[in-house]
């Protein structure tokens, strides 16, 4: 009556290994589809979440519609399509002058990649990446998010519904080593075995001064789960350098304030509320134009970068190469050139902007700097660095 199904023993073994590995990552992995209903039900009972939800959707009829959708979603894919993507569409229309991208022809729709990018905004860097991938019909990524941002239980629920996995931070040395090994194994398993893509920032925390640098510690963490040679291990991860360029720095003046606070107050530490404010402001504040530029996967370059080098030397070489790809692909806006010329007291790039654009930038800078309690000249210098350093980095390596 029924046709007999023949299972490949190798596929059965791979499935068993996959199930075991996923159980190992139980406390950091995103939710599976069969867990979505329970997670959304928890969100809908959380007063703190509903308070934020009311601010995001002030119109009662729209709010009721989105709540109904949220209560009915059955999968992560459905959640992203019906809840997250419309919200990002609103962010794009209300707080940007457009989101563009370039150099995506090299990606397969079903490919699995490790996107490593500069980090400017807590939420939007990865969220807008997935919106672009969705529109181009390319598989979306899983997203690394630090547990320091999981201030409330509803944030943890929300990000795990939205394909995020958790990076454990602020642990003791022994615990941090174990957590790094777990994270490394999870990322490798996700890309090489599960067949999903991953987004990872090139450093812990956002760049505060516009000087995008890959922390070698990130690559060392990735290599912890490698059981082969350094070349084999990094090829398996299929790393893609990616540059994200905001015309107006997300939370720019808050970044300047943080740098000054750290300089003048050795005991300064950001609060959970600071992080929550940054997440909210990143969504709502004006960002101008945003551009995503994708480099080629590093695999074609890895032999040259690694051959004949000791592990630490190889990792440093890969870090520097990722940096150069980000500098090369970073889209320099008029604001970047204006800031550079103001900082250097020159007109070297006057052909890249108009007098009106220059005046608008100066007015924006002065208005933001005036809100700080610190020396205004020093604050303005840091503000200029934040916009000017991408120009410096490009010219240092490619001019």
N, C-alpha and C positions, 0 to 999 in steps of 0.2 A: 504494500500500500504506500509506504513512504520510501523515498530514496535515501539510502544510507549515506550519512555525512562522514567523510574521512578527514580527520584532523592531522595536520603536519605536527609530528612530535616536537620539532624545533619551535613552532609557534606556541604550542602548549607550554613548553618550558619557559619561553620568553614571557608569556602571560603570567605564569607563576612568579617569576622574578619581579615583574612589574608590580604585582599585587603586594609582594613582600616589601619592595622598596617604598611604595606609597604609604604603607603602614608605618614605616620608619619616619616619614615626614609628616605625621598626622597633625602636629601642632603648628606647622608653618605653611602647609600647602593651601592652595585655593580650595573652595568647596567644590565637590562633585555635583552633578546635576540632581542627584537624588537627595541632596542636602539643601537645595535651594528653598524649597517650601518652608522648612523649619526656620531658616535664616531670615527670610522675608517676613514671616509671622513675628519673629522676635523684633525686627525693626519697627513693625507697625504697632507694637505695644510699648515702644520706648518713647517716653515723653520728650527727652532731649532731642532725639532724631526728628520727631514730629514738629518740634519747635523750629528747627532749622528748615524742615520741609515747607513749613508755612511761609518762611521768608523767601525761599526759592520760588515758590508758586503762590504769590499773594492772591491771585484770582481764584475764588472758591470753586468755580466750575472746572477750571484747569486742574486745580489741586485734587479735586475729587476724581477726575479722570485718570490722573497719574497714579493716585493711590490704588485705584481699581486695577490698573495694569500691574502695579507692583505686587498686588495680592494674588495675581493669577499667573505670573511668570513661572515657568517650569524648568528653565535651564539658564546657564550663564549666558549662552548665546542670545537667548530671548531677552534676558535682562539688559544686555548691552545694546541690543538693537532698539528695544522699545522704551528704555528708561535713560540710559547713559548717552547714547548718540543724539537724541533730541535735546538733552540738556547741553551737550557740547555745541550743538548747532545754535542754541540760544546764546551761549558764551561767545561764539564766533561773531554773531551778528551784533551783540550788544557791547562787546568790549574789545573788539579787534577791527582792523581795517582789511582783514582778509588773511587767509592761511594758504600758503603756497608750498610746493615741494619740487624737488628735482632729482634726477639720476636714480630712477627706480626701475629702469628697464632690465636690470640684472637679476631681479628677484623672480623666483618661481611662485606661483599662487599657493602651492602646497609645500613650499620650502620651510626649513627650520633654521633660524638664525639667532645669534646673540647680538642684539643691537646695543652697542655701548656708546653713550652720548655724553656731551657736556650737560650740566645740570643747573638750570636757572629757576625753575618753578616746581614746587613740591608735587603738585598733582598734574598740572597741565602738560609737562614734558612728555610723559608717557601716555596720558589720556588722548591728547591730540594726535600722537603717533598712531594709536589704534584707530582713531577716526579716519586718518589718511589711508591706513592699510585696508580698512573696511571698504572705503570708497573705491579703492583700486582692486578690490576682490582678492586681496592677499591675506593669508592667515594672520590673525591678530596675535599679539604677544601676551605672555604672562608678565607680571610687573613686580619688581622688587620694591618693597616698602619697609622702612625702618619701624621697629616696634615703638620707638619714642613718639611716633605720630599717632599711635593708637590710644589716644587720650581717653576715649569713652568706648564702652563695649559696642555701641552701635557702629563706630568707625571700623572696628575690627570685623564686625559682621559684613559691613558694606564692602570693604576692600576684598574680602575673601570671596564674596559673591562675584566681584568684578575681576576675577582672574589674577588677584595679587597674592604673592607669597611673602612671608614675613622674614625680615632680617633682624636678628636679635642683636641688641647693642647694650652698652653700659654694663657689661658683665665682668667678673673677675677673670684673671689671666687664663686659668684652666678652663673655666666655663666658656670664655670667648673662643678659645682654640677649638673646643668641641662644637660650638655653634658654627664656627667658620667651616669646619669639616662637613657638618650637616648641610649647610647652605651650598657648599661646593658640590656635594653629591647630588643635591636636589636639582641644581641648575643643569649639571651634566646629564642627569637622568631625564630631565624634561626635554632637553634638546636632542640628545643622541638616542634615547630609548623611547620616550613618549612621542617624540616628533613634533613638539611645539616650539615656537619661538619665545625668546625672553628679552625684556628690556632691562638694562642695568645702567645706572649712572657711573660715570668714570671716576667718581670720588664719593666719599661719604659727606653728605651735606651739600647745599647749593654753593656755587661759586659766588663769592661776595664782591670780588674786585674785577670781574671780567676776564681774569687770567685762567683760562680753562686748562687744567692739568690732570692727567690720568694718574691716580695713585697706584704705584706698583703693588701695594698691598691688595688691591682689588684683583689683579692678575695672579698674585700668589695664592689668594683664596681660591680662585678658579682652578688652579693647578693642583690643589690638595687632593682632589678626587681622581687625578690622572694616574692610571696604572701602566701607561706606556712611556714612551719618550716624550720630551717636551713638545717636539714637533707633532707627534701623533695626538697628544692631548689637546693642543690648541686647534689643530685641524678639525678635530671632532666637534669643537664648539662653534665653528663657522662664524667667527666674529666679524661684525660689520660696524665700522666707525660711522657715527652720525652727528651732524652739527645742527643745533637748534638756535635760530637767531631771532630774537625779539627786538622790534624797533624801539619799544619802551620797556625798560627792565621791569619784570614783575617784582613788586615789593622793593623797588630800588632803594628808596630812602630808608626803609627798615634794615636793609643790608648795610648801608652806611652807618646807621645808628648802632648796629651790632658790632661792627669793627671798632668804633670809637668806645663803646662800652667795654669791650674786651681789653682795649689798650689802657684805659684809665681806671678800670676796676678789676683787679686780679680775681676777685671772687664772683665776677659776673657769670651768670648761667641763664640761658633762656628758659622760660617757663613753658609749661604745656600750653598755656593760653597764648603765648607768643607764636607757637607753631600752628595752633588753631587759627589765629588771626591771619597768619601768612597763607594758609590754605584758602581761607575765605577771600582775602584780598587778591590772591592770584586769580581767582575766578572772576571777581567783579571789577577790578581796576582796569583802566584802559591800557592796552598793550601795543597799540598800533598794528603794524604788519608783522606776521610771523612766518618764518621760512624753515622748512626741513630739507636738509641735503644729505643724501646717503652716499657713503663711499662704497667701493667694491669690497666684497669679503676678503679678509686678510690672507686666506689660504694660499693664494698665488705668491704672496710675499714672504711667507713664514720661513721657508728654507733659507733665504737670504738673511733674514733677521736673526735666526737661531743658530745656524751652522757654525760650529767651532766655539760656541760661547758656553760658559758655565750658566747654570740655571738662573741665578740672580742677574747676570749680564743679559741673558736672553729676555727676561721679563722687562728689564729696563729698556731694551731696544724696542720691544713691542709697545711699551707705554709711550715712548717718544714717537713712534710711528703713528699711533692712534692720535696723539696730540697734533702732529703735523697734518693729518687728514682732516681733523676738526678745524684747524686754523685755515686750511686751504678752502674748505667747503663752507665756512661761516660766511653768511651773506652780510656784508658790511652796509649798513644803512647810513643816510646822511648824518644822523645823530652821532654815529661812531666817528666819522671824519671830523665833525664839528668839535666834539670833545677832544680829539687828538690835537687839533690845531689850537684850541683854547689852552690846553695843558702845556703845549710846547711853545705857545705864543708865536705861532707862525701862520702862514696862509698856504701851506704846502698842498692842502687838499681842497682849496677853495673852489675848484671846478666840480667838486662832488656834491655841492649843496648851494642853496640860494640864500640870499640875505634874510629872506622871510623865515626860512627853516632855521637859520642860525639864531635869529631873535626868539623864535618859539622855543628852541631848546634852552636858551639862557633863561627865559621866563619860567619854564618848567623847573629848571634846576634851582633857581633862586627861591621859588615858592616852596619847593620841598625842603631845601636846606634851612629855610627860615623856621621850620617847625621843630628843629633840633635844639637842644640846650647846650650843645658843644660850640667850640669856636667855628664860626661860619666859614672862614677861609680854609681851615683844615677839612671841614666837612665837604666843601666844594671840591677840594682836591681829590678826595676819595670818590666823590660822585663822578668826576671827570675820568678817573682811572677805570671805573666800572664800564664806561662806554668806550674809552680810548684803547684799552689793552688789546681787544681783538684786532685793531689796526696794527698795533705794535707787533703782535705775534705773527700776523700775516707777513708784514714787511721784513721782519727778522729772518724768516725762512724762505720767502718767495720773491721778494722785491729785487 
